[in-house]
Amino acid sequence: MTHKQAMTANTSRFLVNDREQTGPYRVIKVDWVGKVTVQSLDGTHEMQSDPAIFYRCDIRGEKIAE
């Protein structure tokens, strides 16, 4: 996800997932250096906000068309 998409996910409380489908995650913090902090059932993780990795998803982790 882009920085703008990460900010939207953070303020709108969207769920996101990654291409390995280890989520869903909730974005809880966005840094200007391209990192996001996400919350999942197994804890808090810091990751790169790469558009090729993250996408918006539903509660089951399935991709939502934008």
mmCIF file as Biopython writes it, N, C-alpha, C and O atoms, coordinates in Angstrom:
data_model
#
loop_
_atom_site.group_PDB
_atom_site.id
_atom_site.type_symbol
_atom_site.label_atom_id
_atom_site.label_alt_id
_atom_site.label_comp_id
_atom_site.label_asym_id
_atom_site.label_entity_id
_atom_site.label_seq_id
_atom_site.pdbx_PDB_ins_code
_atom_site.Cartn_x
_atom_site.Cartn_y
_atom_site.Cartn_z
_atom_site.occupancy
_atom_site.B_iso_or_equiv
_atom_site.auth_seq_id
_atom_site.auth_asym_id
_atom_site.pdbx_PDB_model_num
ATOM 1   N N  . MET A ? 1  ? 0.840   -1.169  0.000  1.0 0.0 1  A 1 
ATOM 2   C CA . MET A ? 1  ? 0.000   0.000   0.000  1.0 0.0 1  A 1 
ATOM 3   C C  . MET A ? 1  ? 0.884   1.231   0.000  1.0 0.0 1  A 1 
ATOM 4   O O  . MET A ? 1  ? 1.984   1.226   0.553  1.0 0.0 1  A 1 
ATOM 5   N N  . THR A ? 2  ? 0.400   2.258   -0.612 1.0 0.0 2  A 1 
ATOM 6   C CA . THR A ? 2  ? 1.145   3.510   -0.650 1.0 0.0 2  A 1 
ATOM 7   C C  . THR A ? 2  ? 1.025   4.208   0.705  1.0 0.0 2  A 1 
ATOM 8   O O  . THR A ? 2  ? 0.249   3.794   1.567  1.0 0.0 2  A 1 
ATOM 9   N N  . HIS A ? 3  ? 1.804   5.271   0.875  1.0 0.0 3  A 1 
ATOM 10  C CA . HIS A ? 3  ? 1.724   6.025   2.131  1.0 0.0 3  A 1 
ATOM 11  C C  . HIS A ? 3  ? 0.312   6.570   2.330  1.0 0.0 3  A 1 
ATOM 12  O O  . HIS A ? 3  ? -0.221  6.535   3.439  1.0 0.0 3  A 1 
ATOM 13  N N  . LYS A ? 4  ? -0.291  7.073   1.253  1.0 0.0 4  A 1 
ATOM 14  C CA . LYS A ? 4  ? -1.655  7.611   1.342  1.0 0.0 4  A 1 
ATOM 15  C C  . LYS A ? 4  ? -2.647  6.519   1.744  1.0 0.0 4  A 1 
ATOM 16  O O  . LYS A ? 4  ? -3.521  6.755   2.578  1.0 0.0 4  A 1 
ATOM 17  N N  . GLN A ? 5  ? -2.516  5.320   1.155  1.0 0.0 5  A 1 
ATOM 18  C CA . GLN A ? 5  ? -3.399  4.208   1.510  1.0 0.0 5  A 1 
ATOM 19  C C  . GLN A ? 5  ? -3.190  3.789   2.965  1.0 0.0 5  A 1 
ATOM 20  O O  . GLN A ? 5  ? -4.147  3.442   3.658  1.0 0.0 5  A 1 
ATOM 21  N N  . ALA A ? 6  ? -1.942  3.820   3.425  1.0 0.0 6  A 1 
ATOM 22  C CA . ALA A ? 6  ? -1.654  3.485   4.822  1.0 0.0 6  A 1 
ATOM 23  C C  . ALA A ? 6  ? -2.304  4.487   5.764  1.0 0.0 6  A 1 
ATOM 24  O O  . ALA A ? 6  ? -2.871  4.104   6.787  1.0 0.0 6  A 1 
ATOM 25  N N  . MET A ? 7  ? -2.225  5.774   5.423  1.0 0.0 7  A 1 
ATOM 26  C CA . MET A ? 7  ? -2.852  6.804   6.251  1.0 0.0 7  A 1 
ATOM 27  C C  . MET A ? 7  ? -4.377  6.619   6.277  1.0 0.0 7  A 1 
ATOM 28  O O  . MET A ? 7  ? -5.005  6.771   7.325  1.0 0.0 7  A 1 
ATOM 29  N N  . THR A ? 8  ? -4.961  6.295   5.133  1.0 0.0 8  A 1 
ATOM 30  C CA . THR A ? 8  ? -6.409  6.057   5.066  1.0 0.0 8  A 1 
ATOM 31  C C  . THR A ? 8  ? -6.786  4.842   5.896  1.0 0.0 8  A 1 
ATOM 32  O O  . THR A ? 8  ? -7.779  4.872   6.623  1.0 0.0 8  A 1 
ATOM 33  N N  . ALA A ? 9  ? -6.008  3.775   5.797  1.0 0.0 9  A 1 
ATOM 34  C CA . ALA A ? 9  ? -6.274  2.566   6.589  1.0 0.0 9  A 1 
ATOM 35  C C  . ALA A ? 9  ? -6.176  2.865   8.073  1.0 0.0 9  A 1 
ATOM 36  O O  . ALA A ? 9  ? -6.940  2.322   8.871  1.0 0.0 9  A 1 
ATOM 37  N N  . ASN A ? 10 ? -5.246  3.719   8.443  1.0 0.0 10 A 1 
ATOM 38  C CA . ASN A ? 10 ? -5.065  4.076   9.851  1.0 0.0 10 A 1 
ATOM 39  C C  . ASN A ? 10 ? -6.254  4.889   10.370 1.0 0.0 10 A 1 
ATOM 40  O O  . ASN A ? 10 ? -6.804  4.579   11.427 1.0 0.0 10 A 1 
ATOM 41  N N  . THR A ? 11 ? -6.648  5.919   9.635  1.0 0.0 11 A 1 
ATOM 42  C CA . THR A ? 11 ? -7.720  6.787   10.124 1.0 0.0 11 A 1 
ATOM 43  C C  . THR A ? 11 ? -9.105  6.169   9.963  1.0 0.0 11 A 1 
ATOM 44  O O  . THR A ? 11 ? -10.004 6.452   10.754 1.0 0.0 11 A 1 
ATOM 45  N N  . SER A ? 12 ? -9.287  5.322   8.938  1.0 0.0 12 A 1 
ATOM 46  C CA . SER A ? 12 ? -10.599 4.708   8.690  1.0 0.0 12 A 1 
ATOM 47  C C  . SER A ? 12 ? -10.739 3.330   9.324  1.0 0.0 12 A 1 
ATOM 48  O O  . SER A ? 12 ? -11.816 2.734   9.291  1.0 0.0 12 A 1 
ATOM 49  N N  . ARG A ? 13 ? -9.649  2.822   9.902  1.0 0.0 13 A 1 
ATOM 50  C CA . ARG A ? 13 ? -9.633  1.529   10.594 1.0 0.0 13 A 1 
ATOM 51  C C  . ARG A ? 13 ? -9.893  0.357   9.658  1.0 0.0 13 A 1 
ATOM 52  O O  . ARG A ? 13 ? -10.462 -0.654  10.069 1.0 0.0 13 A 1 
ATOM 53  N N  . PHE A ? 14 ? -9.469  0.490   8.374  1.0 0.0 14 A 1 
ATOM 54  C CA . PHE A ? 14 ? -9.575  -0.626  7.434  1.0 0.0 14 A 1 
ATOM 55  C C  . PHE A ? 14 ? -8.645  -1.743  7.865  1.0 0.0 14 A 1 
ATOM 56  O O  . PHE A ? 14 ? -7.629  -1.498  8.514  1.0 0.0 14 A 1 
ATOM 57  N N  . LEU A ? 15 ? -8.991  -2.958  7.506  1.0 0.0 15 A 1 
ATOM 58  C CA . LEU A ? 15 ? -8.097  -4.097  7.693  1.0 0.0 15 A 1 
ATOM 59  C C  . LEU A ? 15 ? -7.249  -4.250  6.438  1.0 0.0 15 A 1 
ATOM 60  O O  . LEU A ? 15 ? -7.709  -3.987  5.328  1.0 0.0 15 A 1 
ATOM 61  N N  . VAL A ? 16 ? -6.006  -4.678  6.627  1.0 0.0 16 A 1 
ATOM 62  C CA . VAL A ? 16 ? -5.114  -4.949  5.503  1.0 0.0 16 A 1 
ATOM 63  C C  . VAL A ? 16 ? -4.513  -6.333  5.675  1.0 0.0 16 A 1 
ATOM 64  O O  . VAL A ? 16 ? -4.472  -6.874  6.781  1.0 0.0 16 A 1 
ATOM 65  N N  . ASN A ? 17 ? -4.048  -6.899  4.570  1.0 0.0 17 A 1 
ATOM 66  C CA . ASN A ? 17 ? -3.401  -8.196  4.584  1.0 0.0 17 A 1 
ATOM 67  C C  . ASN A ? 17 ? -2.175  -8.103  3.692  1.0 0.0 17 A 1 
ATOM 68  O O  . ASN A ? 17 ? -2.027  -7.141  2.938  1.0 0.0 17 A 1 
ATOM 69  N N  . ASP A ? 18 ? -1.292  -9.095  3.771  1.0 0.0 18 A 1 
ATOM 70  C CA . ASP A ? 18 ? -0.121  -9.113  2.903  1.0 0.0 18 A 1 
ATOM 71  C C  . ASP A ? 18 ? -0.221  -10.282 1.938  1.0 0.0 18 A 1 
ATOM 72  O O  . ASP A ? 18 ? -1.113  -11.122 2.058  1.0 0.0 18 A 1 
ATOM 73  N N  . ARG A ? 19 ? 0.701   -10.331 0.976  1.0 0.0 19 A 1 
ATOM 74  C CA . ARG A ? 19 ? 0.585   -11.362 -0.067 1.0 0.0 19 A 1 
ATOM 75  C C  . ARG A ? 19 ? 0.771   -12.771 0.462  1.0 0.0 19 A 1 
ATOM 76  O O  . ARG A ? 19 ? 0.335   -13.723 -0.184 1.0 0.0 19 A 1 
ATOM 77  N N  . GLU A ? 20 ? 1.415   -12.938 1.633  1.0 0.0 20 A 1 
ATOM 78  C CA . GLU A ? 20 ? 1.512   -14.264 2.258  1.0 0.0 20 A 1 
ATOM 79  C C  . GLU A ? 20 ? 0.266   -14.602 3.067  1.0 0.0 20 A 1 
ATOM 80  O O  . GLU A ? 20 ? 0.144   -15.703 3.604  1.0 0.0 20 A 1 
ATOM 81  N N  . GLN A ? 21 ? -0.649  -13.655 3.148  1.0 0.0 21 A 1 
ATOM 82  C CA . GLN A ? 21 ? -1.910  -13.774 3.881  1.0 0.0 21 A 1 
ATOM 83  C C  . GLN A ? 21 ? -1.696  -14.188 5.331  1.0 0.0 21 A 1 
ATOM 84  O O  . GLN A ? 21 ? -2.305  -15.137 5.824  1.0 0.0 21 A 1 
ATOM 85  N N  . THR A ? 22 ? -0.808  -13.446 6.002  1.0 0.0 22 A 1 
ATOM 86  C CA . THR A ? 22 ? -0.563  -13.688 7.422  1.0 0.0 22 A 1 
ATOM 87  C C  . THR A ? 22 ? -1.434  -12.815 8.307  1.0 0.0 22 A 1 
ATOM 88  O O  . THR A ? 22 ? -1.347  -12.902 9.531  1.0 0.0 22 A 1 
ATOM 89  N N  . GLY A ? 23 ? -2.275  -11.975 7.713  1.0 0.0 23 A 1 
ATOM 90  C CA . GLY A ? 23 ? -3.145  -11.064 8.444  1.0 0.0 23 A 1 
ATOM 91  C C  . GLY A ? 23 ? -4.495  -11.698 8.681  1.0 0.0 23 A 1 
ATOM 92  O O  . GLY A ? 23 ? -4.602  -12.924 8.665  1.0 0.0 23 A 1 
ATOM 93  N N  . PRO A ? 24 ? -5.510  -10.924 8.895  1.0 0.0 24 A 1 
ATOM 94  C CA . PRO A ? 24 ? -5.565  -9.494  8.649  1.0 0.0 24 A 1 
ATOM 95  C C  . PRO A ? 24 ? -4.906  -8.679  9.764  1.0 0.0 24 A 1 
ATOM 96  O O  . PRO A ? 24 ? -4.772  -9.122  10.905 1.0 0.0 24 A 1 
ATOM 97  N N  . TYR A ? 25 ? -4.505  -7.479  9.379  1.0 0.0 25 A 1 
ATOM 98  C CA . TYR A ? 25 ? -3.886  -6.533  10.294 1.0 0.0 25 A 1 
ATOM 99  C C  . TYR A ? 25 ? -4.700  -5.253  10.344 1.0 0.0 25 A 1 
ATOM 100 O O  . TYR A ? 25 ? -5.433  -4.929  9.410  1.0 0.0 25 A 1 
ATOM 101 N N  . ARG A ? 26 ? -4.560  -4.530  11.448 1.0 0.0 26 A 1 
ATOM 102 C CA . ARG A ? 26 ? -5.098  -3.181  11.561 1.0 0.0 26 A 1 
ATOM 103 C C  . ARG A ? 26 ? -3.898  -2.250  11.676 1.0 0.0 26 A 1 
ATOM 104 O O  . ARG A ? 26 ? -3.030  -2.452  12.526 1.0 0.0 26 A 1 
ATOM 105 N N  . VAL A ? 27 ? -3.848  -1.225  10.815 1.0 0.0 27 A 1 
ATOM 106 C CA . VAL A ? 27 ? -2.753  -0.257  10.851 1.0 0.0 27 A 1 
ATOM 107 C C  . VAL A ? 27 ? -2.950  0.639   12.063 1.0 0.0 27 A 1 
ATOM 108 O O  . VAL A ? 27 ? -4.009  1.248   12.216 1.0 0.0 27 A 1 
ATOM 109 N N  . ILE A ? 28 ? -1.936  0.726   12.934 1.0 0.0 28 A 1 
ATOM 110 C CA . ILE A ? 28 ? -2.065  1.546   14.136 1.0 0.0 28 A 1 
ATOM 111 C C  . ILE A ? 28 ? -1.118  2.738   14.146 1.0 0.0 28 A 1 
ATOM 112 O O  . ILE A ? 28 ? -1.280  3.653   14.953 1.0 0.0 28 A 1 
ATOM 113 N N  . LYS A ? 29 ? -0.106  2.733   13.233 1.0 0.0 29 A 1 
ATOM 114 C CA . LYS A ? 29 ? 0.823   3.859   13.171 1.0 0.0 29 A 1 
ATOM 115 C C  . LYS A ? 29 ? 1.471   3.875   11.792 1.0 0.0 29 A 1 
ATOM 116 O O  . LYS A ? 29 ? 1.810   2.829   11.239 1.0 0.0 29 A 1 
ATOM 117 N N  . VAL A ? 30 ? 1.638   5.089   11.241 1.0 0.0 30 A 1 
ATOM 118 C CA . VAL A ? 30 ? 2.282   5.248   9.936  1.0 0.0 30 A 1 
ATOM 119 C C  . VAL A ? 30 ? 3.430   6.231   10.093 1.0 0.0 30 A 1 
ATOM 120 O O  . VAL A ? 30 ? 3.234   7.343   10.583 1.0 0.0 30 A 1 
ATOM 121 N N  . ASP A ? 31 ? 4.643   5.825   9.676  1.0 0.0 31 A 1 
ATOM 122 C CA . ASP A ? 31 ? 5.809   6.695   9.704  1.0 0.0 31 A 1 
ATOM 123 C C  . ASP A ? 31 ? 6.040   7.270   8.317  1.0 0.0 31 A 1 
ATOM 124 O O  . ASP A ? 31 ? 5.615   6.691   7.318  1.0 0.0 31 A 1 
ATOM 125 N N  . TRP A ? 32 ? 6.717   8.416   8.260  1.0 0.0 32 A 1 
ATOM 126 C CA . TRP A ? 32 ? 7.008   9.056   6.982  1.0 0.0 32 A 1 
ATOM 127 C C  . TRP A ? 32 ? 8.088   8.331   6.206  1.0 0.0 32 A 1 
ATOM 128 O O  . TRP A ? 32 ? 8.265   8.603   5.019  1.0 0.0 32 A 1 
ATOM 129 N N  . VAL A ? 33 ? 8.814   7.424   6.825  1.0 0.0 33 A 1 
ATOM 130 C CA . VAL A ? 33 ? 9.915   6.731   6.145  1.0 0.0 33 A 1 
ATOM 131 C C  . VAL A ? 33 ? 9.462   5.443   5.466  1.0 0.0 33 A 1 
ATOM 132 O O  . VAL A ? 33 ? 10.301  4.618   5.104  1.0 0.0 33 A 1 
ATOM 133 N N  . GLY A ? 34 ? 8.172   5.254   5.285  1.0 0.0 34 A 1 
ATOM 134 C CA . GLY A ? 34 ? 7.667   4.086   4.574  1.0 0.0 34 A 1 
ATOM 135 C C  . GLY A ? 34 ? 7.428   2.879   5.449  1.0 0.0 34 A 1 
ATOM 136 O O  . GLY A ? 34 ? 7.340   1.758   4.948  1.0 0.0 34 A 1 
ATOM 137 N N  . LYS A ? 35 ? 7.321   3.086   6.748  1.0 0.0 35 A 1 
ATOM 138 C CA . LYS A ? 35 ? 7.049   1.970   7.653  1.0 0.0 35 A 1 
ATOM 139 C C  . LYS A ? 35 ? 5.677   2.147   8.289  1.0 0.0 35 A 1 
ATOM 140 O O  . LYS A ? 35 ? 5.226   3.261   8.553  1.0 0.0 35 A 1 
ATOM 141 N N  . VAL A ? 36 ? 5.034   1.017   8.524  1.0 0.0 36 A 1 
ATOM 142 C CA . VAL A ? 36 ? 3.762   1.020   9.232  1.0 0.0 36 A 1 
ATOM 143 C C  . VAL A ? 36 ? 3.869   0.072   10.426 1.0 0.0 36 A 1 
ATOM 144 O O  . VAL A ? 36 ? 4.588   -0.925  10.381 1.0 0.0 36 A 1 
ATOM 145 N N  . THR A ? 37 ? 3.154   0.396   11.472 1.0 0.0 37 A 1 
ATOM 146 C CA . THR A ? 37 ? 3.016   -0.503  12.609 1.0 0.0 37 A 1 
ATOM 147 C C  . THR A ? 37 ? 1.617   -1.072  12.534 1.0 0.0 37 A 1 
ATOM 148 O O  . THR A ? 37 ? 0.635   -0.333  12.467 1.0 0.0 37 A 1 
ATOM 149 N N  . VAL A ? 38 ? 1.532   -2.403  12.546 1.0 0.0 38 A 1 
ATOM 150 C CA . VAL A ? 38 ? 0.245   -3.075  12.417 1.0 0.0 38 A 1 
ATOM 151 C C  . VAL A ? 38 ? -0.006  -3.961  13.630 1.0 0.0 38 A 1 
ATOM 152 O O  . VAL A ? 38 ? 0.925   -4.449  14.273 1.0 0.0 38 A 1 
ATOM 153 N N  . GLN A ? 39 ? -1.277  -4.155  13.923 1.0 0.0 39 A 1 
ATOM 154 C CA . GLN A ? 39 ? -1.711  -4.996  15.039 1.0 0.0 39 A 1 
ATOM 155 C C  . GLN A ? 39 ? -2.433  -6.201  14.469 1.0 0.0 39 A 1 
ATOM 156 O O  . GLN A ? 39 ? -3.319  -6.060  13.626 1.0 0.0 39 A 1 
ATOM 157 N N  . SER A ? 40 ? -2.058  -7.385  14.927 1.0 0.0 40 A 1 
ATOM 158 C CA . SER A ? 40 ? -2.757  -8.608  14.546 1.0 0.0 40 A 1 
ATOM 159 C C  . SER A ? 40 ? -3.091  -9.375  15.807 1.0 0.0 40 A 1 
ATOM 160 O O  . SER A ? 40 ? -2.814  -8.906  16.911 1.0 0.0 40 A 1 
ATOM 161 N N  . LEU A ? 41 ? -3.672  -10.530 15.660 1.0 0.0 41 A 1 
ATOM 162 C CA . LEU A ? 41 ? -4.030  -11.335 16.827 1.0 0.0 41 A 1 
ATOM 163 C C  . LEU A ? 41 ? -2.802  -11.789 17.615 1.0 0.0 41 A 1 
ATOM 164 O O  . LEU A ? 41 ? -2.889  -12.024 18.821 1.0 0.0 41 A 1 
ATOM 165 N N  . ASP A ? 42 ? -1.656  -11.914 16.934 1.0 0.0 42 A 1 
ATOM 166 C CA . ASP A ? 42 ? -0.457  -12.385 17.632 1.0 0.0 42 A 1 
ATOM 167 C C  . ASP A ? 42 ? 0.489   -11.270 18.054 1.0 0.0 42 A 1 
ATOM 168 O O  . ASP A ? 42 ? 1.620   -11.550 18.450 1.0 0.0 42 A 1 
ATOM 169 N N  . GLY A ? 43 ? 0.062   -10.021 17.980 1.0 0.0 43 A 1 
ATOM 170 C CA . GLY A ? 43 ? 0.883   -8.932  18.483 1.0 0.0 43 A 1 
ATOM 171 C C  . GLY A ? 43 ? 1.036   -7.775  17.516 1.0 0.0 43 A 1 
ATOM 172 O O  . GLY A ? 43 ? 0.313   -7.659  16.526 1.0 0.0 43 A 1 
ATOM 173 N N  . THR A ? 44 ? 2.008   -6.914  17.834 1.0 0.0 44 A 1 
ATOM 174 C CA . THR A ? 44 ? 2.287   -5.720  17.053 1.0 0.0 44 A 1 
ATOM 175 C C  . THR A ? 44 ? 3.536   -5.946  16.222 1.0 0.0 44 A 1 
ATOM 176 O O  . THR A ? 44 ? 4.521   -6.504  16.706 1.0 0.0 44 A 1 
ATOM 177 N N  . HIS A ? 45 ? 3.494   -5.510  14.963 1.0 0.0 45 A 1 
ATOM 178 C CA . HIS A ? 45 ? 4.611   -5.716  14.046 1.0 0.0 45 A 1 
ATOM 179 C C  . HIS A ? 45 ? 4.898   -4.422  13.296 1.0 0.0 45 A 1 
ATOM 180 O O  . HIS A ? 45 ? 3.975   -3.672  12.978 1.0 0.0 45 A 1 
ATOM 181 N N  . GLU A ? 46 ? 6.176   -4.155  13.010 1.0 0.0 46 A 1 
ATOM 182 C CA . GLU A ? 46 ? 6.560   -3.020  12.178 1.0 0.0 46 A 1 
ATOM 183 C C  . GLU A ? 46 ? 6.996   -3.559  10.824 1.0 0.0 46 A 1 
ATOM 184 O O  . GLU A ? 46 ? 7.828   -4.462  10.749 1.0 0.0 46 A 1 
ATOM 185 N N  . MET A ? 47 ? 6.425   -2.995  9.740  1.0 0.0 47 A 1 
ATOM 186 C CA . MET A ? 47 ? 6.676   -3.497  8.394  1.0 0.0 47 A 1 
ATOM 187 C C  . MET A ? 47 ? 6.821   -2.344  7.417  1.0 0.0 47 A 1 
ATOM 188 O O  . MET A ? 47 ? 6.439   -1.213  7.717  1.0 0.0 47 A 1 
ATOM 189 N N  . GLN A ? 48 ? 7.372   -2.634  6.249  1.0 0.0 48 A 1 
ATOM 190 C CA . GLN A ? 48 ? 7.434   -1.665  5.160  1.0 0.0 48 A 1 
ATOM 191 C C  . GLN A ? 48 ? 6.045   -1.532  4.548  1.0 0.0 48 A 1 
ATOM 192 O O  . GLN A ? 48 ? 5.323   -2.521  4.416  1.0 0.0 48 A 1 
ATOM 193 N N  . SER A ? 49 ? 5.672   -0.312  4.176  1.0 0.0 49 A 1 
ATOM 194 C CA . SER A ? 49 ? 4.353   -0.101  3.546  1.0 0.0 49 A 1 
ATOM 195 C C  . SER A ? 49 ? 4.506   -0.195  2.029  1.0 0.0 49 A 1 
ATOM 196 O O  . SER A ? 49 ? 4.325   0.789   1.311  1.0 0.0 49 A 1 
ATOM 197 N N  . ASP A ? 50 ? 4.836   -1.367  1.565  1.0 0.0 50 A 1 
ATOM 198 C CA . ASP A ? 50 ? 5.093   -1.630  0.156  1.0 0.0 50 A 1 
ATOM 199 C C  . ASP A ? 50 ? 3.783   -1.909  -0.578 1.0 0.0 50 A 1 
ATOM 200 O O  . ASP A ? 50 ? 3.042   -2.810  -0.184 1.0 0.0 50 A 1 
ATOM 201 N N  . PRO A ? 51 ? 3.477   -1.142  -1.656 1.0 0.0 51 A 1 
ATOM 202 C CA . PRO A ? 51 ? 2.227   -1.375  -2.397 1.0 0.0 51 A 1 
ATOM 203 C C  . PRO A ? 51 ? 2.123   -2.769  -3.000 1.0 0.0 51 A 1 
ATOM 204 O O  . PRO A ? 51 ? 1.017   -3.248  -3.253 1.0 0.0 51 A 1 
ATOM 205 N N  . ALA A ? 52 ? 3.246   -3.425  -3.233 1.0 0.0 52 A 1 
ATOM 206 C CA . ALA A ? 52 ? 3.221   -4.769  -3.814 1.0 0.0 52 A 1 
ATOM 207 C C  . ALA A ? 52 ? 2.901   -5.835  -2.773 1.0 0.0 52 A 1 
ATOM 208 O O  . ALA A ? 52 ? 2.618   -6.979  -3.129 1.0 0.0 52 A 1 
ATOM 209 N N  . ILE A ? 53 ? 2.942   -5.478  -1.502 1.0 0.0 53 A 1 
ATOM 210 C CA . ILE A ? 53 ? 2.741   -6.460  -0.434 1.0 0.0 53 A 1 
ATOM 211 C C  . ILE A ? 53 ? 1.364   -6.338  0.207  1.0 0.0 53 A 1 
ATOM 212 O O  . ILE A ? 53 ? 0.673   -7.346  0.356  1.0 0.0 53 A 1 
ATOM 213 N N  . PHE A ? 54 ? 0.952   -5.149  0.586  1.0 0.0 54 A 1 
ATOM 214 C CA . PHE A ? 54 ? -0.277  -4.965  1.352  1.0 0.0 54 A 1 
ATOM 215 C C  . PHE A ? 54 ? -1.461  -4.591  0.486  1.0 0.0 54 A 1 
ATOM 216 O O  . PHE A ? 54 ? -1.313  -3.927  -0.540 1.0 0.0 54 A 1 
ATOM 217 N N  . TYR A ? 55 ? -2.636  -5.024  0.911  1.0 0.0 55 A 1 
ATOM 218 C CA . TYR A ? 55 ? -3.885  -4.669  0.244  1.0 0.0 55 A 1 
ATOM 219 C C  . TYR A ? 55 ? -5.001  -4.654  1.276  1.0 0.0 55 A 1 
ATOM 220 O O  . TYR A ? 55 ? -4.898  -5.283  2.329  1.0 0.0 55 A 1 
ATOM 221 N N  . ARG A ? 56 ? -6.071  -3.926  0.963  1.0 0.0 56 A 1 
ATOM 222 C CA . ARG A ? 56 ? -7.239  -3.860  1.846  1.0 0.0 56 A 1 
ATOM 223 C C  . ARG A ? 56 ? -7.963  -5.198  1.813  1.0 0.0 56 A 1 
ATOM 224 O O  . ARG A ? 56 ? -8.087  -5.820  0.759  1.0 0.0 56 A 1 
ATOM 225 N N  . CYS A ? 57 ? -8.445  -5.641  2.987  1.0 0.0 57 A 1 
ATOM 226 C CA . CYS A ? 57 ? -9.114  -6.943  3.056  1.0 0.0 57 A 1 
ATOM 227 C C  . CYS A ? 57 ? -10.303 -6.892  4.002  1.0 0.0 57 A 1 
ATOM 228 O O  . CYS A ? 57 ? -10.523 -5.906  4.706  1.0 0.0 57 A 1 
ATOM 229 N N  . ASP A ? 58 ? -11.063 -7.983  3.998  1.0 0.0 58 A 1 
ATOM 230 C CA . ASP A ? 58 ? -12.175 -8.126  4.934  1.0 0.0 58 A 1 
ATOM 231 C C  . ASP A ? 58 ? -11.682 -8.889  6.168  1.0 0.0 58 A 1 
ATOM 232 O O  . ASP A ? 58 ? -10.490 -9.174  6.281  1.0 0.0 58 A 1 
ATOM 233 N N  . ILE A ? 59 ? -12.570 -9.215  7.072  1.0 0.0 59 A 1 
ATOM 234 C CA . ILE A ? 59 ? -12.212 -9.868  8.335  1.0 0.0 59 A 1 
ATOM 235 C C  . ILE A ? 59 ? -11.592 -11.246 8.117  1.0 0.0 59 A 1 
ATOM 236 O O  . ILE A ? 59 ? -10.861 -11.734 8.979  1.0 0.0 59 A 1 
ATOM 237 N N  . ARG A ? 60 ? -11.871 -11.877 6.983  1.0 0.0 60 A 1 
ATOM 238 C CA . ARG A ? 60 ? -11.287 -13.190 6.671  1.0 0.0 60 A 1 
ATOM 239 C C  . ARG A ? 60 ? -9.952  -13.082 5.952  1.0 0.0 60 A 1 
ATOM 240 O O  . ARG A ? 60 ? -9.307  -14.096 5.687  1.0 0.0 60 A 1 
ATOM 241 N N  . GLY A ? 61 ? -9.527  -11.846 5.631  1.0 0.0 61 A 1 
ATOM 242 C CA . GLY A ? 61 ? -8.266  -11.642 4.939  1.0 0.0 61 A 1 
ATOM 243 C C  . GLY A ? 61 ? -8.378  -11.657 3.436  1.0 0.0 61 A 1 
ATOM 244 O O  . GLY A ? 61 ? -7.360  -11.628 2.744  1.0 0.0 61 A 1 
ATOM 245 N N  . GLU A ? 62 ? -9.602  -11.702 2.905  1.0 0.0 62 A 1 
ATOM 246 C CA . GLU A ? 62 ? -9.801  -11.733 1.461  1.0 0.0 62 A 1 
ATOM 247 C C  . GLU A ? 62 ? -9.782  -10.316 0.895  1.0 0.0 62 A 1 
ATOM 248 O O  . GLU A ? 62 ? -10.326 -9.389  1.494  1.0 0.0 62 A 1 
ATOM 249 N N  . LYS A ? 63 ? -9.152  -10.163 -0.259 1.0 0.0 63 A 1 
ATOM 250 C CA . LYS A ? 63 ? -8.958  -8.855  -0.884 1.0 0.0 63 A 1 
ATOM 251 C C  . LYS A ? 63 ? -10.281 -8.196  -1.223 1.0 0.0 63 A 1 
ATOM 252 O O  . LYS A ? 63 ? -11.211 -8.837  -1.711 1.0 0.0 63 A 1 
ATOM 253 N N  . ILE A ? 64 ? -10.344 -6.881  -0.949 1.0 0.0 64 A 1 
ATOM 254 C CA . ILE A ? 64 ? -11.507 -6.068  -1.288 1.0 0.0 64 A 1 
ATOM 255 C C  . ILE A ? 64 ? -11.108 -5.199  -2.470 1.0 0.0 64 A 1 
ATOM 256 O O  . ILE A ? 64 ? -10.079 -4.525  -2.427 1.0 0.0 64 A 1 
ATOM 257 N N  . ALA A ? 65 ? -11.911 -5.208  -3.520 1.0 0.0 65 A 1 
ATOM 258 C CA . ALA A ? 65 ? -11.639 -4.360  -4.691 1.0 0.0 65 A 1 
ATOM 259 C C  . ALA A ? 65 ? -11.812 -2.893  -4.296 1.0 0.0 65 A 1 
ATOM 260 O O  . ALA A ? 65 ? -12.748 -2.530  -3.584 1.0 0.0 65 A 1 
ATOM 261 N N  . GLU A ? 66 ? -10.888 -2.063  -4.774 1.0 0.0 66 A 1 
ATOM 262 C CA . GLU A ? 66 ? -10.963 -0.633  -4.447 1.0 0.0 66 A 1 
ATOM 263 C C  . GLU A ? 66 ? -11.488 0.166   -5.593 1.0 0.0 66 A 1 
ATOM 264 O O  . GLU A ? 66 ? -11.616 1.386   -5.488 1.0 0.0 66 A 1 
#
